[in-house]
Amino acid sequence: MMMTIATIEQAIAAAGGREAFRLDLGRTQVSDLSPLAGLTQLEQLCLGRTQVSDLSPLAGLTRLEQLYLSHTQVSDLSPLAGLTRLEWLGLDDTQVDDLSPLAELTQLEYLCLDDTRVSDLTPLAGLTQLEHLCLRDTLVSDLSPLAGLARLTWLYISRTRVSDLSPLAGLTAIMWLYIDGTRVSDLSPLARLTQLEWLYIDGTQVRDLSPLAGLTQLEWLELAGTQVSDAQLEAFRAAHPQCEVRG
């Protein structure tokens, strides 16, 4: 739906006017966010699948807790640098490559960066509240900035350039881990992730499942396209009868 300034104003009015705390403009043709600049009470804003590229009008919306920008033309995140109450941020399928404006958003719990141009995760190192991080189909190769994110529970790094899982060795809260389609061959850094329930390693260079021996909570293991031998697979199944193994 094409949205002019007038129709955006109508949407704002329908959501509660200038005191609105939730606004959904997703799947519209909105591109100019200037009418939103004064909505200082907003806590949730959806702009997914719109024509948005310039986030400058959002810089003063410091009460925002949830912001969805998925499938937009956004590339510059600097207007978000002061939105320190953000807890959820969806940036998948955008033009983003620089995460430095997010470095002070220490309340973030959910961050999706799938299908972006991101390669450097250094700005995320201090986001210690992160629980859910999506990095699928990015240019990421180095996970070391994540080593201190002790609350991470869901981590998706499918089809990235990652080969070394060592930075994850101490992230014992992880329950869901997707490393499918990566260059990973060694699973030994996962040996202490005793809360792990779902693990996807399909399409990797993994041969040895022995590092998973102590992961008694595993419920699902996907390993199609790996080099795990039949003998290894049977031994794993015998030791983990509760785990559904696919592949």
C-alpha positions in Angstrom: 0.0 0.0 0.0 1.4 3.4 -1.0 1.6 5.7 2.0 1.8 9.5 1.8 2.5 11.7 4.7 -1.3 12.1 5.1 -1.9 8.3 5.2 0.9 7.8 7.7 -0.7 10.5 9.9 -4.0 8.5 9.6 -2.2 5.3 10.7 -0.7 7.2 13.7 -4.1 8.5 14.6 -5.6 5.0 14.4 -2.9 3.7 16.7 -3.6 6.3 19.4 -2.1 9.5 18.0 1.0 11.1 19.4 0.7 9.0 22.6 0.7 5.7 20.7 3.1 3.1 22.0 2.7 0.6 19.2 2.7 1.2 15.4 2.8 -1.3 12.6 3.6 0.1 9.1 5.0 -3.2 7.9 4.3 -4.4 4.3 3.5 -0.9 3.1 5.2 1.5 0.7 6.2 3.9 3.4 9.7 5.5 2.8 9.6 8.8 4.6 9.6 8.4 8.4 9.6 12.1 9.2 6.0 11.9 10.6 7.2 9.5 13.3 9.8 11.9 14.7 7.5 13.2 17.4 6.2 9.8 18.6 8.3 9.8 21.7 6.0 7.4 23.5 6.5 4.6 21.0 7.8 1.3 22.4 7.1 -1.0 19.4 7.6 -0.1 15.8 7.3 -2.4 12.8 8.7 -1.2 9.4 9.4 -4.6 7.9 9.1 -5.0 4.1 8.8 -1.3 3.5 10.8 1.2 1.3 12.5 2.7 4.3 16.2 3.5 4.0 16.7 6.6 6.2 16.3 6.1 9.9 17.2 9.6 11.0 13.6 10.5 12.2 13.8 7.6 14.7 16.8 9.0 16.6 14.7 10.7 19.3 12.4 7.7 20.0 14.3 6.7 23.1 11.5 4.7 24.6 11.6 2.1 21.7 12.0 -1.4 23.0 11.2 -3.4 19.8 12.1 -2.3 16.2 11.6 -4.4 13.1 13.4 -3.2 10.0 13.6 -6.6 8.1 13.6 -6.6 4.3 14.2 -2.9 3.9 16.9 -0.8 2.2 18.5 0.3 5.5 22.3 0.5 5.6 23.2 3.2 8.2 22.3 2.3 11.8 23.8 5.5 13.4 20.4 7.0 14.2 19.8 4.0 16.5 22.9 4.6 18.6 21.0 6.4 21.4 18.0 4.0 21.5 19.4 2.3 24.6 16.1 0.7 25.7 15.9 -1.5 22.6 15.5 -5.2 23.5 14.5 -6.6 20.1 16.0 -5.5 16.7 15.3 -7.1 13.4 17.7 -6.2 10.6 17.6 -9.3 8.4 17.7 -8.9 4.7 19.0 -5.3 4.8 22.1 -3.5 3.5 23.7 -3.3 6.9 27.4 -4.0 7.2 28.6 -1.8 10.1 27.3 -2.7 13.6 29.3 -0.1 15.5 26.1 2.0 16.3 24.8 -0.9 18.3 27.7 -1.1 20.7 25.9 0.8 23.5 22.5 -1.0 23.1 23.2 -3.1 26.1 19.6 -4.1 26.7 19.3 -6.0 23.4 18.1 -9.6 23.9 17.2 -10.4 20.3 19.2 -9.4 17.3 18.6 -10.7 13.8 21.2 -10.0 11.1 20.5 -12.8 8.6 21.2 -12.0 5.0 23.2 -8.8 5.7 26.7 -7.8 4.7 28.0 -8.0 8.3 31.4 -9.5 8.8 32.8 -7.8 12.0 31.0 -8.7 15.3 33.3 -6.7 17.5 30.6 -4.1 18.4 28.5 -6.9 19.9 31.1 -7.9 22.5 29.5 -5.8 25.3 25.8 -6.8 24.6 25.7 -9.2 27.5 21.9 -9.5 27.6 21.8 -11.1 24.2 19.9 -14.4 24.2 19.0 -14.8 20.5 21.4 -14.0 17.7 20.9 -14.7 14.0 23.8 -14.5 11.6 22.8 -16.8 8.8 24.1 -16.0 5.3 26.5 -13.3 6.4 30.2 -12.8 5.9 31.1 -13.6 9.5 34.2 -15.7 10.1 35.4 -14.8 13.6 33.1 -15.5 16.6 35.6 -14.3 19.2 33.5 -11.2 20.0 30.7 -13.5 21.2 32.9 -15.2 23.8 31.5 -13.1 26.7 27.9 -13.3 25.8 27.0 -15.8 28.6 23.2 -15.5 28.2 23.2 -16.6 24.5 20.6 -19.4 24.2 19.9 -19.4 20.4 22.7 -18.9 18.0 22.4 -19.3 14.2 25.5 -19.1 12.1 24.4 -21.2 9.1 26.2 -20.6 5.8 28.8 -18.2 7.2 32.6 -18.4 6.8 33.0 -19.7 10.4 35.4 -22.6 10.9 36.5 -22.2 14.5 33.9 -22.7 17.3 36.4 -22.1 20.2 34.8 -18.8 21.2 31.6 -20.7 22.1 33.3 -23.1 24.5 32.2 -21.2 27.6 28.7 -20.3 26.4 27.0 -23.0 28.4 23.5 -21.5 28.2 23.2 -22.3 24.5 20.3 -24.6 23.8 19.9 -24.2 20.0 22.9 -24.0 17.7 22.9 -24.0 13.9 26.3 -24.3 12.2 25.1 -26.0 9.0 26.8 -25.1 5.8 29.9 -23.7 7.5 33.6 -24.7 7.4 33.5 -26.2 10.8 35.3 -29.6 11.3 36.0 -29.7 15.0 33.2 -30.0 17.6 35.4 -30.2 20.7 34.5 -26.6 21.8 30.9 -27.8 22.3 31.8 -30.4 24.8 30.8 -28.3 27.8 27.5 -27.0 26.3 25.5 -29.3 28.5 22.2 -27.4 27.9 22.4 -28.0 24.2 19.1 -29.5 22.8 19.2 -28.9 19.1 22.3 -29.0 16.9 22.5 -28.6 13.1 25.9 -29.6 11.6 24.7 -30.7 8.2 26.9 -29.7 5.3 30.0 -29.2 7.4 33.3 -31.0 7.5 32.7 -32.8 10.8 33.9 -36.4 11.1 34.0 -36.9 14.8 31.0 -36.9 17.1 32.9 -37.9 20.3 32.9 -34.3 21.7 29.1 -34.6 22.0 29.4 -37.6 24.3 28.5 -35.7 27.4 25.6 -33.7 25.9 22.8 -35.7 27.5 20.1 -33.0 26.8 20.4 -33.3 23.0 17.1 -34.0 21.4 17.8 -33.3 17.8 21.0 -33.7 15.6 21.0 -32.9 11.9 24.1 -34.1 10.1 23.3 -34.8 6.5 26.3 -34.1 4.2 28.9 -34.6 6.8 31.8 -37.2 6.9 30.6 -39.0 10.0 31.1 -42.7 9.6 28.3 -45.2 10.1 30.2 -46.6 13.1 30.4 -43.2 14.8 26.7 -42.6 14.1 25.7 -45.9 15.6 27.8 -45.3 18.7 26.2 -41.9 19.1 22.7 -43.2 18.7 23.4 -45.9 21.3 24.7 -43.4 23.8 21.9 -40.8 23.1 18.7 -42.8 22.6 16.6 -39.8 23.3 18.1 -37.8 20.5 16.5 -37.7 17.0 19.3 -38.1 14.5 18.7 -37.0 10.9 20.9 -37.5 7.9 
